[in-house]
Amino acid sequence: MANEILRGETVCFASIDDLPEEAYREKEIARRFGPRSNATFPLRVGGKVIGAMAFGTVRHERLWPETLIVRLKFFVEMIGSALARTCAEDDARKALEEVQRLRDQLQRENVYLQQEVKSVRGHRGLIGNSAALRKVLEQVDQVAGTNSSVLLCGETGTGKELIASAIHELSPRGKRPMVRLNCAAIPDTLIESELFGREKGAYTGALSRQAGRFEVAHGSTLFLDEIGELPLDVQSKLLRALQEKQVERLGSSKSISFDVRIVAATNRNLETEIQEKRFRSDLYYRLNVFPIHMPALRDRIEDIPLLVEAFVHEFSKSFGKPIESIDKDCMRALQLYRWPGNIRELRNTVERAMILASGPRLRIYPPSSASGEAAHSMLLSDAERGHLRNVLEMTGGRIRGKDGAAELLGLKPTTLDSMLVRHGITSKLEH
Ligand SMILES: Nc1ncnc2c1ncn2[C@@H]1O[C@H](COP(=O)(O)OP(=O)(O)OP(=O)(O)O)[C@@H](O)[C@H]1O
């Protein structure tokens, strides 16, 4: 009988004896528990049989005239279509809610991206082949696929933000945009609403509702740059949000759950900050699940030629100035400079040199405290020392007399003596 119903047929019997022989099981059940007579109709919702509706008598047998069957059938159909409408409405409501949710999320991402577009100049990729950078990239590969928090430490301009982007892009969250917040760039009074969002009128001046970065970053990565600059009270709130995976907008008590991966960066020594009571140790341990230390440029000087070439290529294209070669002495001087501003400073230095460039051979001087002059004289002094050594080599170390170094250089021997002292060069033959 169940098969008939599933096939969409009506099953009807006036007495148990009317049931066919093969339905002996149903007969037995009906005899023991009822019904005595029955009419069962398939219940169709949206063209599919999803169940059945049965009308039966428990004590007496009864006939099911055709007119009654038609009316009951109609009744069951009505219930089926009402159910279909409710399901469809329910589905439609759910779909609408989903569309609204996605639209809100897109809108949040859009507003955010519009602000970001100005600062993001495309992904240039990470340049460098030093052991120090390769170690960092290895760590990036290890941690990218996890959901663990990452703490990037290192001096300013070492590429922390670039590494944060690489971690995000290599992670399963990479399809969504990474959301950034520079904790140092926002006044203390606004940082909380930037992080957690606010309702209209939450405080004086809060003229509109605003989603916080946690909400915007739902399903993605939140990059908290300069985390060491976060005020202590906001540190506590951030810790609570990370523990509970929930935020409340300012001016609202409604909790909003989020699924966000945190990558934080700092150029401060957070352990010192903890000792000085400027950074909460519990937040530090929460963030420092996977620390990555970005090496200073001066500790990977073998990357400098690669970086310089890449930056020259980039500016050469954008300035329309073709460059054929970069002065080798300059490159050596660039490798000797300490680069306190690291790669950012190197990039700016190359940009400046490219603005000034007037031929295909580029000279780039490292910045100096005074001006390019000091760097220039450092280069000259390097060249001078090299030249003196060469000439001394040619004369077998002889300074005075015919074909001596002083004569070859057109200098008084005493002048050459003092130059050699200044450069720390000793001539074995003469002394
Ligand atoms: N390995 C690299 N290859 C190419 N460019 C790099 C590399 N590392 C850094 N840069 C460039 O150097 C500049 C500074 O990098 P980034 O902003 O990532 O440094 P940061 O450590 O986050 O600095 P801060 O601590 O000041 O925020 C950027 O223009 C970046 O594109």
The ligand as a Gaussian input file, in Angstrom:
#p B3LYP/6-31G(d) Opt

LIG

0 1
 N       60.890000      41.681000      -0.211000
 C       60.385000      42.762000      -0.772000
 N       60.347000      42.871000      -2.097000
 C       59.846000      43.982000      -2.670000
 N       59.380000      45.032000      -2.021000
 C       59.391000      44.974000      -0.689000
 C       59.872000      43.832000       0.009000
 N       59.738000      44.050000       1.326000
 C       59.205000      45.271000       1.442000
 N       58.982000      45.821000       0.241000
 C       58.445000      47.182000      -0.018000
 O       58.928000      48.036000       1.005000
 C       57.926000      48.927000       1.458000
 C       57.692000      48.725000       2.944000
 O       57.127000      47.431000       3.156000
 P       56.007000      47.158000       4.264000
 O       55.046000      48.303000       4.294000
 O       55.481000      45.811000       4.026000
 O       56.916000      47.225000       5.548000
 P       56.465000      47.161000       7.094000
 O       57.481000      46.324000       7.771000
 O       55.051000      46.754000       7.192000
 O       56.653000      48.672000       7.525000
 P       56.032000      49.435000       8.833000
 O       56.510000      48.712000      10.040000
 O       56.619000      50.811000       8.722000
 O       54.549000      49.403000       8.648000
 C       56.716000      48.634000       0.607000
 O       56.718000      49.534000      -0.491000
 C       56.941000      47.230000       0.130000
 O       56.288000      47.012000      -1.089000

